Amino acid sequence: MTTVTTPQRSPVSTPPDLGLPPEPPKVRSDDPPVAHIRVKLDRQLRAVLEHEPGTRAGAEPEHLHQMRVAIRRMRSVLKVSGGLGPTTDEVRAELGWLGNALGEVRDYDVLIEHLREVVAEFETTDQLAARQLVARFVAQRGKAKRRLTKVLNGGRYRTTLTMTAQLARPGEVEPVVESEVDATTEVDLVRALRKPYRKLAKAVAALPENPPDDDLHALRIHGKRLRYAGELAKPAAPDKAAKKAIKVLVKAAERLQTVLGDHQDAVVAADRVRALAADADPAIAFIAGRIVEREHLRCAVARAVWPEVVAEIDAAAEVLLSR
């Protein structure tokens, strides 16, 4: 997975129609779980607003990445919450739609940056064809960016932010008691980590000896959900020992997300480059073949590492969830 530098943040004024307070609210470990959930929503919604201008401009890809991560975290929070109100499921679905809209451009950003790094190591005689190959993806990215701009200019986007803000505001809606936890206002956020961890462990146990690419991608999603649930639970941990245990678990889940993210990025890169080579001239097709070979090696490295990372997660979960 390509590593990029986080851009410097600039202050963003909260649009008055969202009704969020001027400053992010604070929460204590002994506050009700619903308070932790709403504070997390508030902060991630502010992150979306903060990175929206950079996403629109498109000069620094990391803005779009951080905007998308904030949306993923909000969806994870709403999944753990069990329901902050009657619109919870609808908001989570709309955030999924928005994340998908951002995802198309993000995928191109990751692919293009990685390909530029790869072909930079090629011989001088291959550089022209390599640049031509990358340029085709840059053109495709431009079309995807125009589609994204239409989304961000649309009413559905603004409505999604407004509905999310309503769930984040205390007293705006009454929590409901249903879905994945017994009671939204009473759920123990630390013990709630059992569910995403068990889903991850079950998915691992079901894998064959040489898992298909799609199964490893699904495993990454389980790891990501465990990580986000841990990030939500950490401020609510009752003591320093619990906070430390959660930190270890989150770090391990984050590493799994990175390793399997590298694998998925390599799979996507190989597929897209191979497809592009189908109607390319011989020089570009030759470059494509070299890239695909490298991506296969990248997949092999990730496949060799991920079981060790799962073992780290298991060890951390045993310490935390046996308390």
N, C-alpha and C positions, 0 to 999 in steps of 0.2 A: 504494500500500500504506500503510495507516494506521501512523503512527509513534507508539509509546507509550513512556512512561518506565519504565525497568527498576526494579522494586520493590527496596527495600533487602533485603539478604539477612540471614537469621538463622542462627546456627549450627545444624547438624542432626547429631544423633548417628547414627552408622552402625548400623543394626540388626545385632545380633550374629550373626543367622543367615546374613547375607550374607558374613561372614568377611573383610571388607575391613580393611586396617590402619587404625589411628586417624587417620593423616595420609596425604594423597595421596603416592604415591611420586614421586621425581624421576628425570629421565632426562637423559643427556648426548648430545651429537650423535654421539659415536662408539660409543654403545651399540647392540646388535643391533636391527634393525628390529622384531623381535617385542617388544622391551622398549618401544619407542615406541608400538606398537599397544596393548599392555596398559595402559600408563599413560593413554593417551587414553580407553580404555574405562573405566578406574577413575574418571577425572575426570568423564566424562559421566554415569556411573551415579550418582556423588555429586550431580551437578546434578539428576538426576531425583528423588532422595530429598529434596534441599533444597527443590525447588519443589512437591513433592507436597502438603504441608499447605495451601499457598496455592491450589493447583488444586482441592483438595477444598472449601475455603471458598468459592471463586468470587468473592470481592470484588474482586480485582485480576486482570484477564485476562492480564496479562503473566506471571504464574506458570505458567499453562497453556501459554502460548507458549514459554517457556524450557524447560519440561519436554519439550515436543514437539520442539524444536530439538535437545535433548540426545539424544533417541531417534533422530532423523535422523542425527546425527553418529555414533552407535554403529553404525547400519546401514551407513553409508559406510565406517567403519573396518573392519568385518567383511568388506565387499565387497573392499576393497583387500588385506586380510590374506591372502587365499587360503585361509585355514583355520587356526584356532587349536586345533582339535580336532574330533572327530567330531560335536559338537553345533553347530558354527558355523552351518551353513545353517538348522538348526531355530531357533536363537536369533534369527538375522536375520529369519526369517519371523515369529516371535512378536513381535519388536519392531515389525515392520510392522503387525501386527494392533493393537498398542497405540497406535501412531502414528495409525492410522485412527480408533480410538476417541476419541482426543483431538481429532482433526481436525474432527469434526462441531461440537463446541462452539466450537473456535477459529474456524471459518468464521463462525459466528453472531456471535462477539465482534467480528471485523473488520467484518462487515457492519453491525452495529448502531452501532458507534462512527462509522463512516464516514457512515451515513445521518443520524445526529444532527448531524454537522458540516455536511452538505449542507443539511438542512432548516432549520438555524438561520439561514441567510441568506434564507429565504423571507419573504414579507410576513406581517404579523401576522394578516391575514384567513385565511391558509392554515395557521397553526400548529396549530390543533386537528386538522385532517385529517392533517397531517404526523405529529403525535404518535400518532394512532390507527394510522397505517401502521406506525410503528416499534414500537408496542406489540404488534402481531401477531407480529413477529419475536422480540421479547423473550419472548413466551409460548412460541414454538417452541424458543427457546434453553433455557428452563426444562425442557422435556421432554427435550431432548438432554443437559442436565446431569444429570438423574436417571439416565439410561442410563449415563452415564460413571461416576457414583458407584458403580453396581452393578459396573462393570468393576473399579474400583479396590478394591472390597471383596472381589473374587473371588479364588479360589485360582490362577487362570491368571495373573493379574497378578503375584502373589508368586512363582510358579514362574518366570516370565520374568525377574524381577530376580535370582533365585537362580542361574539358569543363566548369565546374563550375568556375574554376579560370578565364577563359576567360570572363565570364559574370561579374566577380567581378572587373576586371581591367578597369579603366577609359579609354575611347577611343578605347577599343578593338573592340567593336561592337556598331552599332548605335541602340538606342532604337526604338522599334516599337510602333505604336499606335493602340492598339486593346485589346480585351478580357475584363476583369472584371472591368476596370476603363476606364474613358474617354481618358486619355492620361498619359502614364507612366511618362513623364518628368514634368507634371503639376499637378498630383494628390496631393491633400491635404491629407497627411498621417493620420492626426487626424480625419478629416471627413470620411476618408475611413474606420474608425472603425464602421461606421453605418452598413455596409454590414454584417460582421461576427456577430455583435450583433443582427441584425434583424433575421438572420438565426437561431441563438440560441433561440431567443424569439419565433419564429415560431415553432421550434421543441418542445419547452416546451408546447406551446398552443395545439399542436396536440397529446400530450400524454394522454392516458387513465388514470383512477384513480390509477390503479396498473400496471405501465408500465412493459412491457417485459424486460428481461435483455438486449437484443440486442438494444432496444430503448434507454436505459440508457447509454449503451456503445457509441451509436451514439451521444448522448447529450454531453458526455465527450469530444468527438472529436470537437464538435462545441465550447465548452468552451476552449479547447486547442488552437484552431485557433484564437479565440478572444484574448486570452492571448498573443500569439506571435505577432499578429497585433498590440497590445498595446505596446509591447516591442519595436517594430519597430518605432511606432509613437512618443514615449516619447521624444527621442532626438530632434525631429522635432517640438515639441510643442512650440507655439509662446511666452509663458510667464510661470511664476512660477505656476499660478493658474491652467493652463491647464496641466502642468507636474504633479501637485499634484492629479488632477482628474484622469489622466491616471494611475497613480500609484495605486490609490484606485481600479480602475476597474481591473487592471492587478492582484492585490492581490486577489480580489474576484473570478476572473476567475481561478486563480491558485488553490484556495481552492476548487472550484467545480471540477477541474481536479483531485485533491487529493481524495476528497470524492468518486467520481464516479470511480476513479482508484482503491480505496479499494474495491468497490463493484465488479468491473470487475475481480480483482485478486482473490476475494473470489469465484466468479462464476467459473473461470478457475480451481482454486485449487479443488473445490468440484467435478467438472466434471472429472478431470484427476485422482484424487484419487479414485473416484467411478469406473472408467474404469479399473484402476489397480487392484482393489479389486475383479474384476470379475473372475480372474484366480489365485487368491492368496490363500495361506493356511488360515485356520480359524483364527490364531493369527493375521496375517497381516490384514485380512478382518475386524476383530474387531477394530483394530487401525484405519483403513480407515473410518469405520462408525463413530467413535468418531470425527475424523477430519472433515468429511462432516457436521456433526451436528454443529460444531463450525463455519464453513464457512457460513452456513445458518444464524446463529445469526449475523455474521459480515455483511452479506448482509442487514439484517433487520435494523441494526444501520445506514448504509449508506442511505437506503431508507427513514429513518426518518429525515435525516439531509439535503439532497440535496435541497429540496424546499426553505429552509431558505437561502441557499447560492445563489440560483438563485435570490431571492429577493434582496440580497446585490448587485448583478450584475445590476439588474434593477435600483436600486437607484443610483448607481455610473454612469451608462450610461445616466440616465436622467440629472444628473448634467453636465456631460461632453458634451453630444451631443445637449443639448439645448443652448449651448453658441453661 
